Amino acid sequence: MDWKYRIRKPELGTPLNWEIYFPPGLATWTTENVKLLLDEIKLPNQPLVKLRTFTEKLKLENANAHQIAYLYEYAHFLRDIRLVIAKSEDWRSAGGDTQIEMQRVVESALPMAKKLLREEGAIRDGKLKEALHGSYFETEITVTLSLFGESAYLRGVKAVLPTSAPVPEDLAHALTLQTKQLFEWDAALPTFYYLPFAGTGTFGTEWEMIENRTATHSLPKKTIFQDLSLYPEKTIQHYQKLKTRSEEKPHTKQLWIDTDPALLNYHKKEKKNWEPIFQNDCDWQIATGDFFKIKDPIDFAELDLDEIESYGVFLPINPPYGFRKNERPTSSDTIYSDIGPVLGELVQSFRNKKKNALKQFVGFILCPTEEKWLLVRNQLKGFSQKTIHVTHGGIDLRVLFFQAKLSF
């Protein structure tokens, strides 16, 4: 190949070019949060990076492995981080099939990828080849190496549930962070995290990852980055020490409910699998229940407010996949119009439990169509609202963020 650019065997501090991938629809938000994380890095003499935003990815130029390691460890809203290892204009010379030609170029970059390994043969060729990706613009083709080897949202913890189509962990993470930022969530507040339509519990586990400042290296998955000569192990240990010195996190009580009793065992296994990673006993109440019939979730969750001066409620609402894909009987369509009144009743119920204790009541609702989105927002009285569009499973979802207007 006639490489216009090819990576050598760079040192840890060498400025390099990278591509960052994220859940569809979150380009602007991702750009802002990547910048925030990069600004948190307190290492001396770091290069000034250049970040450019595209519809499906960010291009991060002039960043070294120390900077990338921080995103790798804590930017759990990202789908992948890829190192640019080669560029060429020497392709499609015969005017053949684009995908076949691109695959040929990608595979020809394998020797370069192998030279980046700390130890020869640390990763088998087949797995390394799967981590190589190609993209092209006009006459130029770019070959990148995924640091994760597979989508970063696969945490390596969640068990497969054949009857479910969970929201990807990176999207769940992003929506949780966006809600907290949008409504200026008070991080010092004890939290009642109420998860109806719990499904596989993805939103609950991602909340806990945020609260515990869980790092990628703490997860039971092995990534490509760990076998690269660029992997800055001492820097990652330094980051971890900084995180553990941070202020103590407030208590969170989680309530997971779902109408399907078959999920109870799955939820209990999830709790058991995650507790060693979080290094504590998770205060998660897991039960079978109906969001529309539980009038007092605090009592249902056995949460004692006597010793809590103030608290906030965080409520992600993701109606079952069958509803999102319109696979359920039309009589169940009223689920979306019923959500607004139930939320209003919940606010009153929480406020009546203890005077002036409820300080924040926020959350979001995933709506699969404009019609269902309108059904929710038109019935959501007494709440501030904002809507964004994201894509999940080929469906254009409207995410309706909400915050109760509390007055004291």
ChimeraX attribute file (.defattr): number of C-alpha atoms within 10 A of each C-alpha:
attribute: neighborCount
match mode: 1-to-1
recipient: residues
	/A:1	11
	/A:2	10
	/A:3	13
	/A:4	13
	/A:5	13
	/A:6	14
	/A:7	18
	/A:8	12
	/A:9	13
	/A:10	14
	/A:11	11
	/A:12	13
	/A:13	16
	/A:14	16
	/A:15	19
	/A:16	18
	/A:17	19
	/A:18	22
	/A:19	19
	/A:20	23
	/A:21	21
	/A:22	25
	/A:23	23
	/A:24	16
	/A:25	18
	/A:26	20
	/A:27	17
	/A:28	12
	/A:29	11
	/A:30	23
	/A:31	19
	/A:32	10
	/A:33	16
	/A:34	19
	/A:35	14
	/A:36	11
	/A:37	14
	/A:38	15
	/A:39	10
	/A:40	10
	/A:41	14
	/A:42	11
	/A:43	11
	/A:44	6
	/A:45	7
	/A:46	16
	/A:47	14
	/A:48	11
	/A:49	16
	/A:50	12
	/A:51	17
	/A:52	11
	/A:53	14
	/A:54	12
	/A:55	12
	/A:56	13
	/A:57	21
	/A:58	21
	/A:59	18
	/A:60	22
	/A:61	18
	/A:62	15
	/A:63	21
	/A:64	22
	/A:65	23
	/A:66	24
	/A:67	23
	/A:68	21
	/A:69	21
	/A:70	21
	/A:71	22
	/A:72	22
	/A:73	17
	/A:74	18
	/A:75	22
	/A:76	25
	/A:77	27
	/A:78	23
	/A:79	22
	/A:80	24
	/A:81	27
	/A:82	24
	/A:83	23
	/A:84	24
	/A:85	22
	/A:86	22
	/A:87	24
	/A:88	18
	/A:89	18
	/A:90	14
	/A:91	18
	/A:92	17
	/A:93	8
	/A:94	7
	/A:95	8
	/A:96	10
	/A:97	9
	/A:98	12
	/A:99	12
	/A:100	11
	/A:101	15
	/A:102	20
	/A:103	14
	/A:104	14
	/A:105	23
	/A:106	23
	/A:107	17
	/A:108	14
	/A:109	23
	/A:110	19
	/A:111	11
	/A:112	15
	/A:113	24
	/A:114	19
	/A:115	15
	/A:116	20
	/A:117	20
	/A:118	15
	/A:119	12
	/A:120	11
	/A:121	10
	/A:122	13
	/A:123	16
	/A:124	10
	/A:125	14
	/A:126	9
	/A:127	12
	/A:128	18
	/A:129	20
	/A:130	14
	/A:131	19
	/A:132	23
	/A:133	20
	/A:134	19
	/A:135	13
	/A:136	14
	/A:137	8
	/A:138	6
	/A:139	10
	/A:140	13
	/A:141	21
	/A:142	20
	/A:143	25
	/A:144	23
	/A:145	28
	/A:146	24
	/A:147	24
	/A:148	21
	/A:149	20
	/A:150	15
	/A:151	17
	/A:152	26
	/A:153	20
	/A:154	14
	/A:155	16
	/A:156	11
	/A:157	13
	/A:158	17
	/A:159	12
	/A:160	11
	/A:161	12
	/A:162	6
	/A:163	8
	/A:164	12
	/A:165	15
	/A:166	20
	/A:167	18
	/A:168	19
	/A:169	23
	/A:170	24
	/A:171	26
	/A:172	23
	/A:173	25
	/A:174	22
	/A:175	22
	/A:176	23
	/A:177	17
	/A:178	17
	/A:179	21
	/A:180	16
	/A:181	11
	/A:182	14
	/A:183	17
	/A:184	10
	/A:185	17
	/A:186	14
	/A:187	12
	/A:188	13
	/A:189	20
	/A:190	18
	/A:191	21
	/A:192	21
	/A:193	22
	/A:194	25
	/A:195	23
	/A:196	23
	/A:197	21
	/A:198	27
	/A:199	26
	/A:200	22
	/A:201	22
	/A:202	20
	/A:203	27
	/A:204	21
	/A:205	20
	/A:206	23
	/A:207	19
	/A:208	18
	/A:209	18
	/A:210	15
	/A:211	16
	/A:212	17
	/A:213	17
	/A:214	19
	/A:215	21
	/A:216	20
	/A:217	16
	/A:218	12
	/A:219	15
	/A:220	11
	/A:221	13
	/A:222	14
	/A:223	16
	/A:224	19
	/A:225	23
	/A:226	16
	/A:227	18
	/A:228	19
	/A:229	18
	/A:230	21
	/A:231	21
	/A:232	18
	/A:233	13
	/A:234	10
	/A:235	16
	/A:236	18
	/A:237	12
	/A:238	11
	/A:239	20
	/A:240	17
	/A:241	11
	/A:242	11
	/A:243	14
	/A:244	11
	/A:245	8
	/A:246	9
	/A:247	8
	/A:248	10
	/A:249	13
	/A:250	12
	/A:251	14
	/A:252	20
	/A:253	18
	/A:254	23
	/A:255	23
	/A:256	24
	/A:257	26
	/A:258	22
	/A:259	17
	/A:260	14
	/A:261	12
	/A:262	10
	/A:263	20
	/A:264	17
	/A:265	11
	/A:266	18
	/A:267	22
	/A:268	14
	/A:269	13
	/A:270	18
	/A:271	19
	/A:272	13
	/A:273	14
	/A:274	19
	/A:275	13
	/A:276	13
	/A:277	16
	/A:278	17
	/A:279	9
	/A:280	10
	/A:281	11
	/A:282	17
	/A:283	13
	/A:284	18
	/A:285	18
	/A:286	20
	/A:287	20
	/A:288	16
	/A:289	17
	/A:290	14
	/A:291	19
	/A:292	13
	/A:293	9
	/A:294	14
	/A:295	15
	/A:296	13
	/A:297	17
	/A:298	18
	/A:299	12
	/A:300	13
	/A:301	19
	/A:302	11
	/A:303	15
	/A:304	9
	/A:305	14
	/A:306	8
	/A:307	6
	/A:308	12
	/A:309	13
	/A:310	16
	/A:311	21
	/A:312	22
	/A:313	21
	/A:314	22
	/A:315	21
	/A:316	24
	/A:317	21
	/A:318	22
	/A:319	19
	/A:320	18
	/A:321	18
	/A:322	12
	/A:323	18
	/A:324	18
	/A:325	12
	/A:326	13
	/A:327	9
	/A:328	13
	/A:329	9
	/A:330	9
	/A:331	7
	/A:332	10
	/A:333	15
	/A:334	12
	/A:335	15
	/A:336	21
	/A:337	18
	/A:338	15
	/A:339	20
	/A:340	20
	/A:341	14
	/A:342	17
	/A:343	21
	/A:344	16
	/A:345	13
	/A:346	17
	/A:347	18
	/A:348	11
	/A:349	15
	/A:350	20
	/A:351	15
	/A:352	12
	/A:353	15
	/A:354	14
	/A:355	11
	/A:356	15
	/A:357	17
	/A:358	22
	/A:359	17
	/A:360	22
	/A:361	24
	/A:362	22
	/A:363	23
	/A:364	23
	/A:365	22
	/A:366	22
	/A:367	25
	/A:368	23
	/A:369	16
	/A:370	12
	/A:371	10
	/A:372	18
	/A:373	20
	/A:374	14
	/A:375	20
	/A:376	22
	/A:377	21
	/A:378	10
	/A:379	17
	/A:380	21
	/A:381	15
	/A:382	15
	/A:383	18
	/A:384	13
	/A:385	17
	/A:386	14
	/A:387	14
	/A:388	12
	/A:389	15
	/A:390	17
	/A:391	15
	/A:392	16
	/A:393	11
	/A:394	7
	/A:395	13
	/A:396	16
	/A:397	21
	/A:398	20
	/A:399	20
	/A:400	20
	/A:401	23
	/A:402	24
	/A:403	21
	/A:404	19
	/A:405	13
	/A:406	14
	/A:407	6
	/A:408	7
